């Protein structure tokens, strides 16, 4: 199956923390994202919690607030639920077309 690259923008501190946690889990950040995407697609929800050593890890609320500040500072408009669903439908249709031609 063909693969596509995805770019994720994170604050430097968040990326360092994420990389360190992934190392604790015995995986790369790329592997963690693939596991997450597959689980979300399969369950159509955020289906799991991964925890690491909390001695150096900020709380989930701290991480959420940090990500929220980043999103608010972004120049990108937020997508509506209809727009998100349209993108999902388009991606699925593209995947079906690729599968049919393969």
Secondary structure, 3 states (H helix, E strand, C coil): CCCCCCCCCCCHHHHHHHHHHHHHHCCCHHHHHHHHHHHHHHHCCCCCCCCCCCCCCCCHHHHHHHHHHHHHHCCCCCCCHHHHHHHHHHHHHHHHHHHHHC
